[in-house]
Amino acid sequence: MLVEAKDLQRTYKMGGTLVHALRGVSFGVDHGEFVAIMGPSGSGKSTLMHLLGCLDRPSVGSYALDGTLVENLDDVALSRLRNRKVGFVFQAFNLIAQLTVLENVEVPLIYMGVERARRRELSKEMLVAVGLEHRSEHRPTELSGGENQRVAIARALVTNPDVIFADEPTGNLDTKTGREIMEILQSLNERGTTVILVTHELEKAKWARRLIHMQDGKILRELNGEEILQLRDLFQDVS
């Protein structure tokens, strides 16, 4: 199993108040799945993604990524695991404005210690894959929102990760461009990449083959296949 979460809890301290962002979440994701984690703001879905993507550790519980127990790793080992196994696509793109498109895609490879010529070769291949090879020397400020998200996807893919975490990847995009991004994620999944999508929109969650519905830091229910398509009304209050 690629992702294995057992009784994950995450508590934050804000001033003198304890905030229970996750309240005992358990589930697994196999290699090659396309899973949507869905819920309203404050449901814990983004906190969960940060734990699954090795950006944070649980307060309580156990998490294994491709068989490696995260809680047993120090910060250096955790970073290495994250760089090797995980790719991220965020709503805000998180590109570096001062760098060209090609240089942005190269960044994860720099952290991995890949030599320059090989970095360039791999990054160019990824830009071809997302249809942006002609924009390689432009900077993010010269691109549209959809083009920037394609760059972010290329950057996430350049290390050949086992899993892509996409956190509201179409949130800043118009409907047509958002659909194009979802089509790219679907295509990646069809070629074997595991995709875990975090969203508050049913229309985006319906692209997944499995849906985990969260509220108040807990999993309320899981749906699969046709169940996702048939239960639109169930989520009409999620926003």
Order of alpha helices (4+ residues) and beta strands (2+ residues): beta-beta-beta-alpha-beta-beta-alpha-beta-alpha-alpha-alpha-beta-alpha-beta-alpha-beta-beta-alpha
